[in-house]
Amino acid sequence: MTIACPKALMEDANHLAVSVGTNEADFGTFANCNYKKGFGQYCVRAFPCPPEFFDTLVAEPQLRDFAPENWSKTKAETAQAALLIYQGEGNLPQAQAGKIVVIADIEPFSAIAEMGLTLREVDFE
């Protein structure tokens, strides 16, 4: 699975990540913008997941026992409302402001290219 999250939705996406994740580290899933499209910046993450993960992703967000005190169901629901999930039917979606694009079953670098994203140059100084 490859996920492209626009910078403006990263905080909300981290609340959703905790709701569907396995530990407190999930609150930092979307931490930096490593890709761009035009003037937009995106945090892209890729990882394997079982097919049933997508059911969890769209189910009502749940408070997990490892969630930080500031976890917000409202923020998780905001991220959920922004999901654009591709599971092999129709055209691959492009990365876009206001949408968290989730692409399943496609090699991550191919998915990133299909979404129209390019790697950002990072200044380490």
VENBEL-V5809 format. One record per residue. N is the residue number from 1. SS is DSSP state (H for helix, E for strand, C for the rest). D_CENTER is the distance of its C-alpha to the mean C-alpha in Angstrom with 1 decimal. Layout:
# VENBEL-V5809
N/SS/D_CENTER ; N/SS/D_CENTER
This chain:
# VENBEL-V5809
1/C/9.6 ; 2/E/7.7 ; 3/E/4.2 ; 4/E/5.2 ; 5/E/4.7 ; 6/E/8.4 ; 7/H/10.4 ; 8/H/11.8 ; 9/H/8.8 ; 10/H/7.8 ; 11/H/10.5 ; 12/H/9.7 ; 13/H/6.1 ; 14/H/8.3 ; 15/H/10.8 ; 16/H/8.9 ; 17/H/8.0 ; 18/H/11.8 ; 19/H/12.8 ; 20/H/11.6 ; 21/C/12.1 ; 22/C/15.5 ; 23/C/16.5 ; 24/H/16.4 ; 25/H/14.7 ; 26/H/11.3 ; 27/H/11.9 ; 28/H/11.4 ; 29/C/8.3 ; 30/C/7.1 ; 31/C/10.8 ; 32/C/11.8 ; 33/C/11.5 ; 34/C/12.7 ; 35/E/12.7 ; 36/E/14.4 ; 37/E/15.6 ; 38/C/18.8 ; 39/C/18.7 ; 40/E/15.0 ; 41/E/12.9 ; 42/E/9.3 ; 43/E/7.5 ; 44/E/6.9 ; 45/E/6.7 ; 46/E/8.9 ; 47/C/10.8 ; 48/C/13.3 ; 49/C/13.2 ; 50/C/16.0 ; 51/C/16.3 ; 52/C/16.7 ; 53/H/13.2 ; 54/H/12.3 ; 55/H/15.1 ; 56/H/13.8 ; 57/H/10.4 ; 58/H/12.7 ; 59/C/15.5 ; 60/C/16.7 ; 61/C/14.8 ; 62/C/17.2 ; 63/C/18.5 ; 64/C/18.6 ; 65/C/21.6 ; 66/C/19.7 ; 67/C/17.7 ; 68/C/18.9 ; 69/C/21.5 ; 70/C/19.5 ; 71/C/16.8 ; 72/C/16.6 ; 73/H/16.3 ; 74/H/16.5 ; 75/H/13.4 ; 76/H/11.5 ; 77/H/13.2 ; 78/H/12.4 ; 79/H/8.6 ; 80/H/9.8 ; 81/H/12.2 ; 82/C/9.8 ; 83/E/8.2 ; 84/E/9.8 ; 85/E/10.2 ; 86/E/12.5 ; 87/C/14.7 ; 88/C/17.6 ; 89/C/19.4 ; 90/C/20.1 ; 91/C/18.9 ; 92/C/15.7 ; 93/C/13.7 ; 94/C/13.6 ; 95/C/11.0 ; 96/C/12.3 ; 97/C/12.6 ; 98/C/11.8 ; 99/C/9.2 ; 100/E/5.5 ; 101/E/6.7 ; 102/E/6.5 ; 103/E/9.7 ; 104/C/12.0 ; 105/C/15.2 ; 106/C/15.3 ; 107/C/15.9 ; 108/H/13.0 ; 109/H/15.3 ; 110/H/16.5 ; 111/H/13.2 ; 112/H/12.5 ; 113/H/16.1 ; 114/H/15.9 ; 115/C/13.2 ; 116/C/15.7 ; 117/C/14.1 ; 118/E/16.4 ; 119/E/16.4 ; 120/C/17.3 ; 121/C/20.6 ; 122/C/20.5 ; 123/C/23.8 ; 124/C/24.5 ; 125/C/27.7
